[in-house]
Amino acid sequence: MFPELFQLGGVTFHTYGVLFGGGVLVAALGAAWSSRREGIDPDDTWSVVLVIFALGVLGGRLEFVRTHWADFSGNLAAIPRVSDGGMVYYGGFVASLLGIAGFCKLRGLSPLAMLDLLSPWLPVGLALGRVGCLGAGCCYGGPSSLPWAVTFPEGSRIAPPGVPLHPTQIYESIYCLFIAAFLYFRPRAFTGQRFALLLLTYPVARLLNELLRGDPARGYVIGGLVTNAQATSMLLVAGGAAIYWRFRGTAR
């Protein structure tokens, strides 16, 4: 819809890249601000943010390339051009979890405590990133006759132009903000609770939002029935339930 925000000194600032980076920065600032209240050194928080950024971009981009390999097999030079759009959130999320676990082990920190700190802020960053998806035209919805349907202009490189579509990107931004507020303001009874609740809320909302998506190339585990994101959502919900059950009776 608005793939490019502006140009400065011959450099094009793409909507997706700017808002993705802005989302990471907002989430990082929020987590650092909350660190001392959670008993975590802000320096460790910033180090974890760098790990998340690096592995999140790498994992998210590689998963996108994997599920859209037909678009990249003849143009490998396009793989690093993340600013043009094209990331899979779950790819980056899983890669970041592995990075957080490794970092916390090296520093002698509790991974669950760190994930509790980050959990309310990750959806905030994703909410901004999804607005970038709308600008780039990726992650678009299926046809819709609702009054708030969005129509992409002629020349759109990703979303079909001239067709009213569900604004699934904005749907996700909205429910991410609700989840963030729920996790932040809900009293924490035990270490790991916020992370478990993140896994019990976001994947369910994402699974339902997938039903309205219209981009067919995002990949299926069961052809035409269950998308990669829906299958991953189910696994994450099961993981969240296991964490909640395992640690619900422990002290914070």
N, C-alpha and C positions, 0 to 999 in steps of 0.2 A: 504494500500500500504506500509506504514511504520508506523505501529501502535505504535511501541516503539522506542524512540530516543536513550536512553542509560540507564544504571543501575549505581547507585552510592550507595555504602554502603548497598547493598541488596534491595534498593528501585528502582523500575522501573518507569522511567519518560516516560509517554505516550505522543505521539505526540499531541493528541487532548487536553489533559489537559494542557500541556506546552503552546501551542499556544492560547488556550482559555484564560488562565491566562495572557499571554503576550498581547493579544488583549485588555483585561480589563485595564492592566497597561498603555499601550500606550494611550488609550482613556482617562484615568484618568489624565495622565500627560499633554496631550493636552488641556483638559478642564481646569485644574488648571492654566496652562500657559496663557490661554485666559481670566481667571476670572476677573482680575483687569481691563482689557480693557472693559469688559462688565459691570463693576460696581458691581461685586459680590465678596464677601469675599471668598478667596481661601479655608478657613477652612470649609465654608458651602459647597463648591464644593466637597471637600474630603469626607465630611459626606454623601453627596448625592451619591457619588461613592460607598461608603460602602453599602448604602441601595440598590443601583442598583445591586451590586455584589451579595449580599445575596438573594434578591428577584428574581434576574435574574436567578441564579442557581436553586433556589427552583422552580420557575414557569416553567422554561425551562425543568427541569428534570421531574416534575410531568406531564406536557403535553406529554412528550415523553413516559412516562410510561403508561399514559392513552391511547395513540394511538397505543402502542405496548404491551398491557396488556397480550396478549397470551404468550409473551416471558418472562414475569415477574411473572405471577400468580403461577408458580411452583417453583420460585426461588426469593423470596422476598429479600434475602440478596444481590442480584445484584442491587437493586434499588439505593443505595447510591453511587455506583461505577461510578461516573460521568467521571472520567479520562479515562475510557474505550471507551468513546464516547456515544452519545445519549442525545441530547438536542434539544428542539424545540424553535427556536429563538423567535417566536411570543408569546409563553407561558411566556418566560422570559421578553419580551418587555412589554406585558400588565401588568404583575405583577410589573415591575419596574415603570411604569407610575403611578400605584396606590400608590406605595411607595413614589415617588417624590411628588405627590400631597399632601400626608399626611405630609411629612417632611416640605414642604414649608408652609403648613397651621400652623404647630406648631411653625415655626420660623418666621412667618410673612413675607415670601418672595413671590415673584410672580412666580407661577409655569411656566407660559409661558416664562418668562425671563430665568429661569433655563433651561428649555427645549431648548430654542434658543441657549444657551451656549453649551449644550451637543450635539445638533443635528449634527454638522459637524464631531464630533469625534466618535459617535456611529457607523457609517458605517466603520470607520477605524478599530475599534476593531473587528467588524464583519468580515471584509476582512481577518484579521489574523486568526480568529476562523474558517473560512471556509477552509483555508489551512489545519488546523488541522482535519477538516472533511475528506478531501482527504486522509490524512495519516491514519485515522481510518477506511476509507472505507464506511462511512455513507453518507447519502444525495446524493447518486450516481445517475448518469444519465441513460437514456435509451440507447439501442444499437446505435452505430454510425459508419459510414464508413469514417468519416472525418480524415484528416491526424493527427489532434491533439487529437484524441480519446485516452483515457487511458485504460489500461488493468490491472486488479488486479491479483496478483499471486495466485497460488494454495494455499489453506489454508486460504484464506480471510474469515473472520468470518461474514461479513455483505454483501459486494458487491459480485455479482457473479464472480467467477474467470475465467480468460481466455477469456472474452468477451469484445471487444472494446466498450467503453461507452463514452457518452458525459461527459466531465469534468465540470458538473454543479456547483461543488464547486468553481472552478476557475472562471467560468463565473460570479458567484456572487461576488467573491473577486474583480474582475475587475470593475463591475458596481458600487460596493460600493465605491471604490476609486474615481470614476468619480463623484458620488453623493456628497461625502465628499468635494471634491475640489469645486464643484458648490456651495454648501452651505456656505463654508468658505469664498470664494472670492466674492460672490454676495453681494452688499450693502444691508443692512437691512433697510427697510422703516418703519416697525412697529414691536412692540413686538409680538412675536408669528409667524412671517413670516417664519423663518428658520424651525421651527417645522412643520408648515403647509406644507412647501415645501418638507420636509422629508417624510411626509405622502402622498404627491402627486407624489413622484418619486420612492422611494424604493419599496413600495407595487406593483406598476405597473411593475417594472422590475422583482420583485419576482414572480408575477402572470405569466408572460411570461416564466420565467425560470422553473416554475413548469411544463410547457408543455413538457419539455425535461427530467424531472426527471423519474427515473425508479424504485424507491423503492416503492413497492405497499402498504406497511403497514403503510404509513404516515397518513392514515385516510381520509375519504370522508364525506362531508356533503350530497352530492347527489351521490349515489353509482356509482362509476366509471366515474363520470363526473366532479365534482367540489371538489377539495381537501380542507381540513381544511384551509391550508395556502392561497389558492385562495379566499375562502370565507372571511377569516380575512383580506386579502389584499383589497378586495372590501369595507369592512366596514371602514378600515383605510383611504382609499382614500376619502370616503364620509366625514369622520371626518376632514381630512385635508382641503377639499373644504369648509366645514362649518366654520372652524377656519379662513381660509383666507378671506372668505366673511364677517365674523363678525368683524374682526379687521383690515381690510385693510385700512380703513380711519382714524385709530387712530394714535396718536403720538407715537413715539418710547419711 
